Amino acid sequence: MMGLGESIGSAIFENLGRASGRVQENKPLPADLLESDDAYLVVFDAPGATASDLQVRYVDDRVEVRLDRFREFYDDYEMTYPGRGLALDGSVTLPEDAVVDAETATATLKGNGTLHVEIPKAEADEPIAEQTAHDAGEDADTAADAEADDADETEE
């Protein structure tokens, strides 16, 4: 009888963990939008991410982030509560009057679990290259993607 109770308890715990992970995956990544005289800075929470887990795009005045992280497996341990979401998304729309140079944007993954996407402002009379998913095929990635891949994951 003891084995049945443990089995039921384990199943309940596992299902609660999966539900928690699904809720997390359906909530957008928390983000802040900051503005200086020279640039916009979008700061996303990216807990447990590595540079290779991230995709950063700038499309239609919006910074979009996709985080696909993976669970590590630990020898001699069994997953009891899979509560962390693995596929997380977030986006921030810049102000309507924002004029930016998206091609020189950078993304840096910090050691504290945040992703900093900096998009320099452009002069209003400069020609602005707008890149969309349609124009660039499926990869409408900006320089931010390359920066995220090259970012020092252990930067504090």
C-alpha positions in Angstrom: 0.0 0.0 0.0 2.9 2.4 0.7 4.1 2.0 -2.9 0.8 3.1 -4.3 0.8 6.3 -2.1 4.3 7.2 -3.2 3.3 6.6 -6.9 0.2 8.8 -6.6 2.2 11.5 -4.8 5.0 11.4 -7.4 2.5 11.7 -10.3 0.7 14.7 -8.7 4.0 16.4 -8.1 5.2 15.8 -11.6 1.9 17.1 -13.1 2.1 20.2 -10.9 5.6 20.9 -12.1 4.6 20.5 -15.8 1.6 22.9 -15.3 3.9 25.4 -13.6 6.3 25.2 -16.6 3.5 25.7 -19.1 2.3 28.8 -17.2 5.9 30.2 -17.3 6.1 29.5 -21.1 2.9 31.4 -21.7 4.0 34.5 -19.8 6.2 36.9 -21.7 9.7 37.4 -20.4 9.8 40.4 -18.0 11.5 43.4 -19.7 12.4 47.0 -19.1 12.7 49.7 -21.8 15.2 52.5 -21.1 16.1 55.5 -23.2 19.2 57.7 -23.3 20.1 60.5 -25.7 21.9 58.0 -28.0 20.1 54.7 -27.7 17.4 52.5 -26.4 18.2 49.7 -24.0 15.9 46.7 -23.5 16.7 44.5 -20.5 15.1 41.1 -20.5 15.2 38.5 -17.6 16.8 35.5 -19.2 17.3 33.1 -16.3 19.4 30.0 -16.9 20.1 31.0 -20.5 23.3 30.7 -22.4 24.2 32.7 -25.6 23.4 29.7 -27.8 19.9 29.5 -26.2 18.9 33.0 -27.4 17.4 34.4 -30.6 17.1 38.2 -30.8 15.3 40.0 -33.6 14.2 43.5 -34.5 11.0 43.5 -36.5 8.5 46.3 -37.1 9.8 48.6 -34.3 9.8 45.7 -31.9 12.6 43.8 -30.1 11.7 40.1 -29.9 13.6 37.5 -27.8 13.2 33.7 -27.9 14.9 31.6 -25.3 15.1 27.9 -25.8 16.9 26.5 -22.8 17.6 22.9 -21.9 17.5 21.0 -18.7 20.7 19.5 -17.5 20.7 15.9 -16.4 22.3 14.9 -13.2 23.7 11.5 -12.6 22.0 9.6 -9.8 19.0 12.0 -9.7 15.5 11.6 -11.1 13.3 14.5 -12.2 10.6 14.9 -9.6 9.3 18.4 -10.3 9.9 19.7 -13.9 8.7 23.2 -13.1 10.9 25.5 -15.3 9.6 26.6 -18.7 12.0 25.7 -21.5 10.7 27.8 -24.4 10.3 31.5 -23.3 9.4 34.5 -25.4 9.3 38.2 -24.9 9.0 41.4 -26.9 9.1 45.2 -26.4 7.8 47.7 -28.8 9.8 50.9 -29.1 7.9 54.3 -29.0 6.2 55.3 -32.3 8.6 58.2 -32.9 11.7 56.1 -32.4 14.3 56.3 -35.2 17.0 53.6 -34.7 19.8 51.9 -36.5 18.8 48.3 -35.9 21.7 46.9 -37.9 24.2 48.1 -35.3 22.2 46.8 -32.3 24.0 44.7 -29.8 22.9 42.0 -27.3 24.8 41.0 -24.3 24.0 38.2 -21.9 25.0 39.2 -18.4 26.2 36.8 -15.7 23.2 37.9 -13.5 20.7 36.3 -15.9 19.7 39.4 -17.9 19.9 40.1 -21.6 20.8 43.7 -22.6 19.7 44.7 -26.1 21.1 48.1 -27.0 19.7 49.8 -30.2 21.4 53.1 -31.2 19.3 56.0 -32.3 19.7 57.3 -35.8 19.4 60.8 -37.1 15.9 61.5 -38.4 17.2 62.4 -41.9 19.5 59.4 -42.2 18.1 56.6 -44.5 17.1 53.8 -42.2 17.5 50.2 -43.4 14.4 48.3 -42.2 14.7 44.6 -42.0 11.7 42.3 -41.7 11.3 38.5 -41.7 9.9 38.8 -45.3 12.9 40.8 -46.6 15.6 38.5 -45.1 13.8 35.1 -45.4 13.2 33.3 -42.1 16.3 34.8 -40.4 15.5 38.5 -39.8 18.3 38.5 -37.2 20.2 41.7 -36.5 23.7 42.1 -35.4 22.2 41.4 -32.0 22.0 37.7 -32.7 25.7 37.5 -33.5 26.5 39.5 -30.4 24.4 37.2 -28.2 26.3 34.2 -29.6 29.6 35.9 -28.9 28.6 37.4 -25.5 30.6 36.3 -22.4 28.1 34.1 -20.6 30.0 34.5 -17.3 30.2 38.3 -17.3 29.1 39.6 -13.9 
